[in-house]
Amino acid sequence: MDAQVRSEEKFSKISIAYEGREEGELVCSTIDKITSKYDIKPESYTCHISDTKNVVVLEYHDDVEREAGAIFEEIIKTLNIEICD
């Protein structure tokens, strides 16, 4: 599992690559659990990379208070992601 974070003024995005159904369920349940604690809600979608690998993407638009950074950090820590660009 690895992640990539991109951020601009009022916009933040995290992409988390995972492999297999078990990892996918862990990633999605973790994201749901963490994002439900916050008032701002992301746009999200999943991309199919290969037969076994997928990427889930969370995007926050109009994030004036920069809350997404704390959310992303919590997701990364909870999932024990060591590789994050």
N, C-alpha and C positions, 0 to 999 in steps of 0.2 A: 504494500500500500504506500502511495506517495501522494504529495499534494503540491499545488502551485497556487500562489496568491498574487493577485494583481490589484493595484489600487490607484485611483486617480481622484481628483477633487469630486467629492460626493458620490463616488462609485467604487465599489469593492467587489472582488470576485475570488472565489476559491474553487479549484478543480481538484477532486480527489479521485485518483485512479485505484481501482480495486479489481481483484481477480476471483471469480467464482461466486456461486450463490451464497455461501456462508459469509464471506467477506462483505458482499453486497448487502445482505440483511443487517449485518453489524453496522456498516456505514450509514445506511438509511435510518435505522432505529436510533442511532446516536445523534444524527442530524435532527431528526424529528424531536427527540427529547430535549436537546439543547436549544434549538430555535424556538420551541414553544414557550420558553421562559422569558423571551424578550418581546417587546411591543412591536418592533420593526420586523417585517416578514420578507424573506427573500423570494425572488423568482428562482425556480430551480428546474433543471432538466438533466436527463441522462443521455450520454452518447455511447454507442457501441463501438469499441475499437477493434476487437478481434473476436474469435469464437469464445474466448474465456475472459477477456478484459473489457471493462467498462469504465466510464468516467461520469461522476455526478458533479454538477456545477451549481453553485449558489451565487446569485448576484444580488447585491443591494444597490438600489438606485436612490438618489436623494438622501444619502446617509450623512446628513449635516453634522450630527453629533459624533460621527465616526465610531458607532457602536459595533460595526461589523468586525473590527479588529479583535475585540474581546471575544466575540462569538467564534471567530475562526480559531483563535488561540485555544479556546476551550475544546473545540472539536478536535484539533490537532493533538492536544494533550490527552484527551480521553481515548482517542484511537491509537495512541502511541506511535504517531507518524514521525519517523526520524528524518525523512527526506522531504524537504519543503523548499521550493525555489521561490 
